[in-house]
Amino acid sequence: MSSFYEVVITEDAAPVKAIVHGIRKFGMHWHEELEVVLVLKGSIKIRIGENLYILKQNDLILINSKEIHSTEKTNEENMVLALQIHPDYYRYFYPEFSHIRFNCNSFYENKNNVGKYDLIRHIVAKIFWELNKKVDGYRLTIANGLNNLVSHLINNFDNDIIKGDNDRVLTRDIERIESILKYIDYNIERKITLKEVSEYEGISSYYLSHFFRKNIGISFQQYLNIKRLDKAVNLLLSTDNNIIDIVFQTGFSSTNYFNRVFREYYNCTPTEYRRDNRNGESQNTNYINKKSKSYLDVDRVSVFESLFKYLNLSPSNIKAETRYSINTVKENIIIDINKSEEKKYNPYWKNLICFGRASEGLRLSVQRHIREVQREISFNYIRFHGIFSDEMMIYNINEEGKVSYNWTYVDELFDFFMEINIKPFIGLGFMPSELKRSDETVYWWKGNISPPKNINLWTDLVKEFVKHCINRYGIEEVKTWYFEVWNEPELEYVFWAGTKEEYFQFFKDTVLAVKSIAKELKISGPAVSPGIIMNSTWLVDFLKYTKKNNITLDFISAHIYPEYIPTEETHEVEELLKQERQNQISIEESTIYHDKDHTQTTIRYINDKSQEILGLIPEIHITEWNTSSQFGNLIHDTVYVSSYITKNILDSIGKVESLGYWALTDIFEENKLGVSHFHGGFGLINKDGLKKPSYYAYYLLNKLGNTIIEQRDGYIVTRNNEDIQILVYNFAYFDKLFLSGDTSALDHKERYNIFEKVPSREINLDILGLNGNYKIRKYKLNQDNGSVYDEWVGLGAPENMTGEEIRYLEGISKPKISIEEVKIDEEYNNKICIPVHGIELITINKII
């Protein structure tokens, strides 16, 4: 708890910075900037000089330039918007401004003056919104808000002008406070007295005592105790030092005094505090925190509600603004089908779809969803993991200690796949309990992630599994399958409780075991996670290992998600968030999402490294891919996902063999099953069987032809014999605020305020070279057509829906289709308008 000069970085040449953050403790400091603090959620303590205030939700306070202040959390979580304005901005409009001290604190708000505080809330909310949306002319809008804010303050709030001697006194006092607090910091480990500090400053002890309380708000001794307790708490949690040593290291006069002061502040003994907080920390170190590391803070989803009510636009109007921009970009697409350079199109994206673990595929509800996907889209392969997990009951040891294999559930699952004409893409794992080397597990169903206690027992299992599949389905069939060795093994003690070197040997032994049955079988890996592909040497080391050991890779598998996932070698995100918590940088500076082209960048990197190290590019399979790696990320249910899928699938043509969407269904149990009907599950289909917009993206892509006539950013034109297909989309990525990891604009019912603002696309479409009679179908997929989540919100977002309500949503949540039959003489012309996140498909089919 020390004073320092806070450097405030202005926002894009604007003299203002807005920071949304959760406050823990921010010690005494000051800055040149005027600061408006608005509590969006919870409550905080804020001390200005000797005055202490408790600010609750929607309370605000103005901190003047050079005013010493500190903030601290109460016993509840909080979220605060801080708007900082440099006084020099107003120098030309109001020369006296830098000397004004305002008295603006909603602590004094009442029913007669609530309007003057509401106007400040409105202006602050508007400035924050404009800073993060950055539409054309936003700096002018911000400047207008800043001018209105100060004009309002000057005319409606008490203020004083500090000039001349008073200003010099203020500056001198600040310098003296900094000198005193620095002296205390440097000498905190020994006994410091008021008399000693007063002599150091050349003032009397009496004057120092009153001066300290007036400016810091607490007594000299209280401040010393707080500083020493802060250090003591850090030592309690980060070291094993005994209490006596900690007393000595923190400058307390005795153990008894330390214990008494500690109990006064923390209501427990130091020993109890260490025990309880260390245990709490260890309990929170779970798989989800380790795997995701994207810091999507789902506890912050409601903080913007307090801001929205002060904007001119209500939440519903903001949603409409996001959906239909008043700006429209007009484009012309002219295609002469007889003069275009055509190329064959392989719908590679149909090669792979995914679901969770093997045992989930035995459930009737999951099988129903898979059947429906196959009926309308028809994927070639389906990937899953957990084939060897205990719940599949394969590996058994009898009373005599002999191993026996039970293939009952495997047969049931694979027979189902054969029935619906889809092939398995099998993740070989997790470790059966009888083979485990250690007890580490992942997920609530406890898939064991350890290496085998005996590699020969593992390879025997793999061989027997492959032999059984061949005996049941035939060698020619099994030769078309894919076997993937483990899942994300680079995440040590998340998915692999061993070293990198142990995995490499494990991979080699597993590949050799499968190839010993039939060399034509396709086996590889390493199913590597997105965080390490370009941010560490793990994948490169893997490729070099296989090259050195003459292991032929039938394919390379990898996962791609847009979040930045740090590894042991890249700790930038953790450091940025640590700084953010200390209020040294704003949340906008701690970017944790990759850019919109991350999928293409990653695929290109894998291809380049394969060519560089192996001298060739084997099949590249992206065996997990989605708009987020986070279960429960609310964007998964939105229509945004459909344009994301469309853009990336079209951009990846010819670059990969598969782009496997994770996952097919919301019946998914890495975590416990989501409670809400639309809880942000990964699936194309929600747990009730309702098809999300993501599903319909594949549905429309499946109607494209097998020859590409023309493809540009935002559209593709294909043909199948004499039939023509035109698919156009309007993609918008996340805005700057959400890219930085701040999810406060995302909540259960409002999920579109996190995107960059892009205009609608108005396209004049001309297709030349058509002659004859045609049936023209138009499919529209957007928030109003085909988005079951948006229909559900419009219905009132009901939970625990009845069968009737679910069937109703199913009926109204489909892409809009219009049909006409026309005679075309050389040219087909149409005008289409596509809102943000929207997709439109036009099929032109020749009829006799």
ZAMARGU-4260 file (C-alpha; in steps of 0.2 Angstrom, whole numbers, plus 5000, padded with zeros to 4 digits):
<rodrens>
0) 5000/5000/5000 | 5011/5014/4994 | 5009/5030/4984 | 5015/5031/4966 | 5012/5042/4951
5) 5001/5033/4940 | 5005/5034/4921 | 4989/5035/4911 | 4991/5031/4893 | 4978/5040/4882
10) 4967/5031/4870 | 4971/5033/4852 | 4976/5052/4853 | 4960/5055/4863 | 4964/5063/4880
15) 4954/5049/4889 | 4956/5031/4895 | 4942/5020/4901 | 4946/5004/4911 | 4934/4991/4917
20) 4942/4980/4930 | 4939/4971/4947 | 4947/4980/4962 | 4956/4970/4975 | 4967/4983/4983
25) 4975/4998/4975 | 4986/5008/4987 | 4988/5027/4989 | 4992/5035/4973 | 4988/5051/4963
30) 4989/5057/4945 | 4986/5072/4934 | 4970/5065/4927 | 4953/5069/4933 | 4945/5052/4936
35) 4926/5047/4937 | 4924/5030/4946 | 4907/5021/4942 | 4903/5005/4951 | 4895/4993/4939
40) 4894/4978/4951 | 4896/4975/4969 | 4904/4988/4980 | 4921/4995/4984 | 4929/5006/4998
45) 4937/5022/4992 | 4948/5034/5002 | 4951/5051/4997 | 4962/5060/5010 | 4955/5057/5027
50) 4937/5053/5020 | 4932/5035/5017 | 4917/5030/5007 | 4908/5014/5003 | 4902/5014/4985
55) 4889/5002/4979 | 4882/4997/4962 | 4878/5012/4952 | 4887/5024/4964 | 4900/5036/4956
60) 4913/5048/4963 | 4924/5060/4955 | 4943/5061/4960 | 4951/5077/4956 | 4968/5079/4948
65) 4982/5076/4961 | 4970/5070/4974 | 4978/5056/4984 | 4966/5041/4985 | 4966/5022/4987
70) 4953/5009/4983 | 4949/4992/4991 | 4936/4978/4989 | 4923/4975/5002 | 4918/4957/5006
75) 4909/4955/4989 | 4916/4955/4971 | 4915/4970/4961 | 4917/4978/4944 | 4922/4996/4941
80) 4923/5008/4926 | 4936/5021/4928 | 4936/5035/4916 | 4952/5046/4916 | 4953/5063/4908
85) 4969/5073/4906 | 4965/5091/4911 | 4976/5099/4897 | 4962/5094/4885 | 4951/5108/4892
90) 4965/5121/4893 | 4960/5130/4877 | 4941/5130/4882 | 4942/5134/4900 | 4960/5140/4906
95) 4955/5138/4924 | 4950/5120/4923 | 4967/5112/4929 | 4965/5122/4946 | 4946/5117/4949
100) 4942/5105/4963 | 4924/5097/4961 | 4914/5090/4974 | 4905/5076/4965 | 4900/5061/4975
105) 4883/5051/4973 | 4885/5048/4991 | 4875/5064/4992 | 4863/5059/4979 | 4844/5061/4983
110) 4828/5060/4974 | 4829/5079/4970 | 4846/5078/4962 | 4847/5061/4955 | 4845/5068/4937
115) 4862/5077/4938 | 4871/5061/4943 | 4862/5051/4929 | 4868/5063/4916 | 4886/5059/4921
120) 4882/5040/4921 | 4875/5042/4904 | 4890/5052/4897 | 4903/5040/4905 | 4893/5025/4898
125) 4893/5033/4880 | 4911/5037/4880 | 4916/5019/4886 | 4904/5012/4872 | 4912/5023/4859
130) 4930/5020/4864 | 4927/5001/4862 | 4916/5001/4846 | 4927/5014/4837 | 4914/5017/4823
135) 4918/5031/4810 | 4919/5048/4819 | 4920/5041/4836 | 4933/5053/4842 | 4921/5067/4838
140) 4907/5059/4848 | 4920/5056/4863 | 4925/5075/4862 | 4907/5080/4863 | 4904/5069/4878
145) 4920/5076/4887 | 4914/5094/4884 | 4897/5090/4890 | 4903/5082/4905 | 4914/5096/4911
150) 4901/5109/4907 | 4889/5099/4917 | 4901/5098/4932 | 4905/5116/4932 | 4886/5122/4931
155) 4879/5109/4943 | 4892/5104/4956 | 4901/5113/4970 | 4919/5118/4965 | 4933/5128/4971
160) 4948/5135/4961 | 4965/5132/4969 | 4978/5144/4963 | 4994/5152/4968 | 5000/5148/4985
165) 4986/5135/4988 | 4992/5126/4972 | 5010/5127/4977 | 5005/5120/4995 | 4996/5106/4986
170) 5011/5101/4976 | 5022/5102/4991 | 5011/5091/5001 | 5010/5078/4988 | 5029/5078/4987
175) 5031/5076/5006 | 5018/5062/5006 | 5028/5052/4993 | 5044/5055/5003 | 5037/5049/5019
180) 5029/5033/5011 | 5045/5029/5002 | 5055/5030/5018 | 5043/5019/5027 | 5044/5006/5012
185) 5063/5006/5013 | 5063/5003/5032 | 5048/4993/5035 | 5058/4977/5041 | 5064/4987/5057
190) 5056/4997/5070 | 5050/5014/5063 | 5044/5028/5075 | 5034/5043/5071 | 5048/5053/5079
195) 5061/5046/5067 | 5051/5050/5052 | 5047/5068/5058 | 5066/5071/5061 | 5069/5064/5043
200) 5057/5076/5036 | 5062/5091/5047 | 5045/5093/5055 | 5038/5090/5072 | 5030/5074/5077
205) 5013/5082/5081 | 5013/5090/5064 | 5017/5074/5055 | 5004/5065/5065 | 4990/5077/5059
210) 4997/5079/5042 | 4998/5060/5039 | 4980/5057/5045 | 4973/5071/5035 | 4981/5065/5018
215) 4982/5046/5020 | 4966/5045/5030 | 4973/5033/5044 | 4985/5035/5058 | 5004/5033/5056
220) 5003/5017/5066 | 4988/5010/5057 | 4997/5012/5041 | 5013/5004/5047 | 5002/4989/5053
225) 4994/4987/5036 | 5010/4988/5026 | 5018/4975/5038 | 5002/4964/5037 | 5002/4964/5018
230) 5020/4958/5018 | 5016/4945/5031 | 5002/4938/5021 | 5013/4936/5006 | 5026/4927/5016
235) 5012/4915/5024 | 5006/4910/5007 | 5022/4909/4997 | 5035/4902/5010 | 5036/4889/5023
240) 5044/4901/5035 | 5038/4899/5054 | 5028/4913/5062 | 5043/4919/5072 | 5053/4922/5057
245) 5039/4931/5048 | 5037/4943/5063 | 5056/4947/5062 | 5055/4949/5043 | 5040/4961/5044
250) 5046/4973/5058 | 5033/4969/5071 | 5039/4971/5089 | 5033/4954/5095 | 5024/4938/5091
255) 5010/4943/5103 | 5008/4960/5095 | 5008/4952/5077 | 4995/4939/5082 | 4984/4953/5090
260) 4985/4964/5075 | 4982/4950/5063 | 4967/4944/5071 | 4960/4962/5071 | 4961/4963/5053
265) 4958/4945/5047 | 4947/4938/5061 | 4959/4923/5063 | 4976/4918/5068 | 4991/4918/5055
270) 4992/4899/5056 | 4973/4898/5052 | 4975/4910/5038 | 4989/4900/5030 | 4980/4884/5032
275) 4963/4889/5025 | 4970/4900/5010 | 4983/4887/5005 | 4970/4873/5004 | 4958/4884/4995
280) 4971/4888/4982 | 4976/4870/4979 | 4958/4865/4977 | 4955/4878/4963 | 4970/4871/4953
285) 4958/4860/4942 | 4959/4854/4924 | 4948/4868/4917 | 4959/4882/4923 | 4974/4872/4916
290) 4967/4868/4899 | 4958/4884/4894 | 4969/4898/4901 | 4959/4910/4890 | 4953/4919/4905
295) 4935/4921/4899 | 4928/4927/4915 | 4910/4921/4915 | 4907/4930/4932 | 4908/4947/4923
300) 4894/4944/4910 | 4881/4956/4918 | 4892/4971/4921 | 4886/4981/4906 | 4868/4980/4911
305) 4872/4995/4923 | 4879/5005/4908 | 4866/5001/4896 | 4851/5009/4905 | 4861/5025/4904
310) 4863/5025/4885 | 4850/5032/4874 | 4848/5015/4866 | 4840/5001/4877 | 4848/4983/4876
315) 4835/4978/4863 | 4839/4993/4852 | 4857/4990/4854 | 4854/4972/4848 | 4844/4979/4833
320) 4858/4991/4829 | 4871/4977/4829 | 4859/4966/4818 | 4855/4979/4805 | 4868/4993/4803
325) 4862/5009/4796 | 4877/5009/4785 | 4877/4998/4770 | 4891/4993/4758 | 4885/4991/4740
330) 4894/4979/4729 | 4893/4971/4712 | 4896/4953/4709 | 4896/4949/4690 | 4900/4931/4685
335) 4900/4924/4667 | 4899/4906/4669 | 4905/4902/4652 | 4921/4912/4654 | 4926/4908/4671
340) 4941/4897/4676 | 4933/4883/4685 | 4941/4871/4697 | 4935/4855/4705 | 4929/4857/4723
345) 4931/4843/4736 | 4920/4846/4751 | 4934/4841/4762 | 4925/4848/4777 | 4913/4833/4776
350) 4928/4822/4781 | 4926/4825/4799 | 4914/4829/4813 | 4917/4826/4832 | 4908/4821/4848
355) 4914/4819/4866 | 4919/4802/4872 | 4915/4785/4866 | 4903/4780/4879 | 4892/4795/4875
360) 4890/4788/4858 | 4880/4773/4866 | 4866/4785/4872 | 4850/4785/4862 | 4849/4804/4862
365) 4867/4806/4855 | 4864/4793/4842 | 4848/4802/4837 | 4858/4818/4834 | 4871/4809/4824
370) 4858/4801/4813 | 4850/4818/4810 | 4866/4825/4805 | 4870/4811/4793 | 4853/4812/4785
375) 4855/4830/4780 | 4873/4833/4779 | 4882/4815/4779 | 4900/4817/4786 | 4913/4804/4781
380) 4921/4802/4798 | 4917/4805/4816 | 4930/4808/4830 | 4929/4805/4848 | 4941/4800/4863
385) 4940/4788/4877 | 4939/4772/4868 | 4949/4763/4882 | 4942/4772/4897 | 4935/4761/4911
390) 4917/4765/4906 | 4919/4756/4890 | 4924/4740/4900 | 4937/4733/4888 | 4951/4729/4899
395) 4948/4716/4913 | 4959/4705/4924 | 4952/4689/4931 | 4955/4681/4948 | 4970/4671/4941
400) 4978/4688/4935 | 4975/4685/4916 | 4969/4699/4905 | 4953/4697/4895 | 4945/4709/4883
405) 4927/4714/4882 | 4922/4722/4866 | 4903/4723/4869 | 4902/4742/4870 | 4915/4744/4856
410) 4905/4733/4844 | 4888/4742/4849 | 4896/4759/4845 | 4905/4754/4829 | 4890/4744/4822
415) 4880/4760/4824 | 4893/4769/4814 | 4892/4756/4800 | 4873/4757/4800 | 4873/4776/4797
420) 4888/4776/4785 | 4901/4785/4795 | 4918/4779/4799 | 4927/4781/4816 | 4942/4793/4818
425) 4948/4785/4835 | 4957/4793/4848 | 4968/4780/4857 | 4965/4783/4875 | 4963/4786/4890
430) 4972/4773/4900 | 4963/4759/4908 | 4964/4759/4927 | 4973/4742/4927 | 4986/4749/4916
435) 4989/4766/4924 | 5006/4771/4930 | 4999/4785/4942 | 4982/4791/4947 | 4980/4808/4938
440) 4963/4810/4929 | 4954/4823/4919 | 4936/4828/4917 | 4922/4824/4930 | 4921/4806/4923
445) 4940/4804/4928 | 4948/4798/4912 | 4966/4793/4917 | 4980/4802/4909 | 4995/4793/4915
450) 5007/4783/4904 | 5005/4764/4905 | 5014/4755/4920 | 5020/4743/4907 | 5022/4748/4888
455) 5020/4730/4883 | 5003/4728/4891 | 4997/4744/4882 | 5003/4738/4865 | 4995/4721/4868
460) 4979/4731/4871 | 4981/4741/4855 | 4985/4726/4845 | 4970/4716/4851 | 4959/4730/4848
465) 4964/4732/4830 | 4963/4713/4827 | 4946/4713/4834 | 4940/4727/4822 | 4948/4719/4807
470) 4940/4702/4812 | 4923/4710/4814 | 4923/4723/4800 | 4936/4717/4787 | 4953/4723/4784
475) 4948/4733/4769 | 4936/4743/4780 | 4948/4746/4794 | 4961/4752/4782 | 4950/4767/4779
480) 4949/4772/4797 | 4960/4783/4807 | 4969/4780/4823 | 4975/4795/4833 | 4988/4792/4847
485) 4981/4801/4863 | 4974/4819/4864 | 4984/4835/4868 | 4999/4826/4876 | 5009/4842/4876
490) 4998/4848/4891 | 5007/4839/4904 | 4997/4834/4919 | 4981/4840/4910 | 4980/4826/4897
495) 4997/4818/4899 | 5005/4814/4916 | 5022/4811/4908 | 5036/4820/4900 | 5037/4825/4881
500) 5051/4812/4879 | 5039/4799/4886 | 5025/4803/4875 | 5037/4802/4860 | 5042/4785/4864
505) 5024/4780/4868 | 5019/4787/4851 | 5032/4776/4842 | 5028/4760/4852 | 5009/4763/4848
510) 5012/4766/4829 | 5023/4751/4828 | 5010/4740/4837 | 4997/4745/4824 | 5008/4744/4809
515) 5013/4726/4815 | 4995/4721/4811 | 4994/4729/4794 | 5006/4742/4787 | 4991/4750/4777
520) 4982/4756/4793 | 4982/4774/4796 | 4989/4780/4813 | 4997/4796/4819 | 4995/4811/4829
525) 4999/4820/4840 | 4982/4829/4842 | 4991/4844/4848 | 4983/4859/4856 | 4982/4877/4848
530) 4993/4885/4862 | 5009/4876/4858 | 5008/4875/4839 | 5017/4891/4835 | 5021/4897/4853
535) 5033/4883/4857 | 5045/4870/4849 | 5034/4855/4854 | 5027/4852/4837 | 5044/4855/4829
540) 5052/4843/4841 | 5039/4830/4837 | 5042/4831/4819 | 5060/4830/4821 | 5058/4815/4832
545) 5048/4805/4819 | 5060/4810/4805 | 5075/4804/4816 | 5067/4788/4820 | 5060/4784/4803
550) 5042/4785/4808 | 5031/4788/4793 | 5017/4800/4798 | 5001/4795/4789 | 4994/4811/4794
555) 4997/4826/4807 | 4982/4830/4818 | 4981/4847/4827 | 4967/4857/4836 | 4963/4876/4832
560) 4954/4888/4843 | 4955/4907/4843 | 4960/4910/4861 | 4978/4913/4865 | 4983/4898/4876
565) 5000/4900/4885 | 5012/4886/4888 | 5026/4883/4900 | 5037/4893/4887 | 5025/4908/4885
570) 5018/4916/4900 | 5013/4933/4892 | 4995/4931/4896 | 4997/4927/4915 | 5009/4942/4916
575) 4998/4954/4908 | 4983/4949/4919 | 4994/4951/4934 | 4998/4968/4929 | 4980/4972/4925
580) 4975/4967/4942 | 4988/4979/4949 | 4980/4993/4938 | 4996/4996/4929 | 4988/4993/4912
585) 4971/4993/4905 | 4961/4977/4900 | 4962/4982/4882 | 4981/4980/4882 | 4981/4962/4887
590) 4975/4954/4871 | 4971/4935/4873 | 4961/4931/4857 | 4970/4929/4841 | 4965/4938/4825
595) 4951/4933/4813 | 4964/4924/4802 | 4971/4913/4815 | 4964/4897/4808 | 4973/4900/4791
600) 4989/4906/4800 | 4990/4890/4810 | 4986/4878/4795 | 4999/4887/4785 | 5012/4885/4799
605) 5009/4866/4800 | 5010/4864/4782 | 5026/4874/4781 | 5035/4865/4796 | 5030/4848/4788
610) 5038/4853/4772 | 5053/4860/4780 | 5057/4845/4792 | 5049/4830/4784 | 5052/4835/4766
615) 5033/4832/4762 | 5016/4837/4768 | 5006/4822/4774 | 4987/4823/4777 | 4983/4837/4789
620) 4968/4834/4800 | 4961/4848/4812 | 4953/4836/4824 | 4946/4849/4835 | 4940/4867/4829
625) 4927/4879/4835 | 4924/4898/4839 | 4930/4895/4857 | 4938/4881/4867 | 4928/4886/4882
630) 4913/4875/4887 | 4899/4887/4891 | 4905/4901/4880 | 4889/4910/4876 | 4894/4914/4858
635) 4893/4895/4853 | 4874/4897/4852 | 4874/4913/4841 | 4872/4915/4823 | 4890/4922/4823
640) 4896/4904/4823 | 4888/4901/4806 | 4897/4914/4797 | 4913/4909/4806 | 4911/4891/4800
645) 4907/4897/4783 | 4922/4909/4781 | 4935/4897/4788 | 4929/4882/4778 | 4929/4891/4762
650) 4946/4899/4766 | 4954/4882/4770 | 4949/4874/4753 | 4965/4864/4747 | 4974/4867/4763
655) 4969/4853/4775 | 4961/4836/4773 | 4948/4839/4787 | 4942/4853/4798 | 4933/4844/4812
660) 4920/4854/4821 | 4920/4851/4840 | 4907/4846/4843 | 4891/4839/4835 | 4880/4839/4850
665) 4878/4849/4867 | 4876/4832/4875 | 4894/4833/4881 | 4901/4828/4897 | 4919/4835/4899
670) 4910/4846/4912 | 4893/4842/4919 | 4879/4844/4906 | 4874/4862/4904 | 4858/4867/4913
675) 4851/4880/4902 | 4843/4875/4885 | 4856/4887/4878 | 4871/4887/4889 | 4885/4890/4877
680) 4888/4871/4873 | 4899/4866/4859 | 4886/4857/4849 | 4878/4860/4832 | 4863/4853/4840
685) 4857/4858/4858 | 4853/4845/4871 | 4834/4846/4866 | 4838/4842/4848 | 4836/4860/4842
690) 4847/4864/4827 | 4858/4879/4830 | 4864/4892/4817 | 4880/4882/4816 | 4871/4867/4810
695) 4863/4877/4796 | 4880/4883/4791 | 4884/4865/4786 | 4867/4862/4779 | 4869/4877/4767
700) 4887/4872/4763 | 4881/4855/4759 | 4871/4862/4744 | 4886/4869/4735 | 4891/4861/4719
705) 4907/4851/4715 | 4915/4864/4704 | 4921/4882/4709 | 4917/4895/4696 | 4923/4910/4707
710) 4928/4913/4725 | 4932/4929/4733 | 4932/4936/4751 | 4914/4935/4757 | 4907/4923/4743
715) 4909/4908/4732 | 4900/4903/4716 | 4899/4884/4711 | 4891/4873/4699 | 4885/4855/4697
720) 4882/4852/4679 | 4870/4865/4674 | 4865/4870/4691 | 4873/4886/4699 | 4875/4890/4718
725) 4880/4907/4725 | 4884/4908/4744 | 4887/4925/4751 | 4891/4929/4769 | 4894/4944/4780
730) 4907/4940/4793 | 4911/4951/4808 | 4924/4947/4821 | 4925/4952/4840 | 4928/4970/4844
735) 4943/4976/4853 | 4936/4974/4871 | 4931/4956/4869 | 4948/4952/4860 | 4956/4958/4876
740) 4947/4945/4886 | 4934/4956/4893 | 4917/4947/4892 | 4907/4960/4902 | 4896/4964/4887
745) 4891/4946/4885 | 4877/4939/4895 | 4864/4926/4894 | 4851/4936/4884 | 4863/4949/4875
750) 4876/4940/4865 | 4879/4952/4850 | 4887/4967/4859 | 4905/4960/4858 | 4907/4961/4839
755) 4915/4974/4828 | 4903/4985/4819 | 4902/4981/4801 | 4889/4987/4788 | 4876/4976/4779
760) 4881/4970/4762 | 4870/4975/4748 | 4875/4965/4733 | 4869/4967/4715 | 4871/4950/4708
765) 4873/4946/4689 | 4875/4929/4683 | 4879/4928/4664 | 4878/4913/4652 | 4861/4906/4658
770) 4848/4901/4646 | 4832/4892/4649 | 4819/4888/4663 | 4826/4888/4681 | 4820/4885/4698
775) 4828/4897/4710 | 4829/4894/4729 | 4835/4907/4741 | 4840/4902/4759 | 4842/4916/4772
780) 4852/4912/4788 | 4853/4927/4800 | 4847/4932/4818 | 4829/4933/4811 | 4829/4917/4801
785) 4837/4900/4807 | 4844/4906/4824 | 4835/4896/4837 | 4844/4905/4851 | 4837/4922/4845
790) 4819/4914/4843 | 4821/4907/4861 | 4826/4924/4868 | 4811/4932/4858 | 4800/4919/4867
795) 4806/4925/4884 | 4821/4914/4886 | 4810/4901/4895 | 4819/4887/4905 | 4813/4869/4908
800) 4803/4870/4892 | 4789/4858/4888 | 4788/4847/4873 | 4776/4858/4865 | 4787/4873/4867
805) 4802/4864/4860 | 4793/4858/4845 | 4787/4876/4842 | 4805/4883/4842 | 4810/4868/4831
810) 4796/4874/4819 | 4801/4892/4818 | 4820/4891/4819 | 4824/4887/4801 | 4832/4897/4787
815) 4820/4906/4777 | 4817/4898/4760 | 4809/4907/4745 | 4806/4898/4728 | 4802/4905/4711
820) 4803/4898/4693 | 4809/4909/4680 | 4814/4909/4662 | 4831/4917/4660 | 4838/4924/4644
825) 4857/4925/4646 | 4857/4935/4662 | 4851/4932/4680 | 4850/4948/4691 | 4846/4949/4709
830) 4849/4961/4723 | 4852/4954/4740 | 4855/4962/4757 | 4865/4952/4770 | 4865/4958/4788
835) 4880/4956/4800 | 4883/4937/4803 | 4871/4933/4789 | 4872/4920/4776 | 4862/4919/4760
840) 4863/4904/4747 | 4855/4905/4730 | 4853/4889/4720 | 4848/4891/4702 | 4843/4874/4695
845) 4839/4870/4677 | 4822/4862/4674 | 4815/4855/4658
</rodrens>
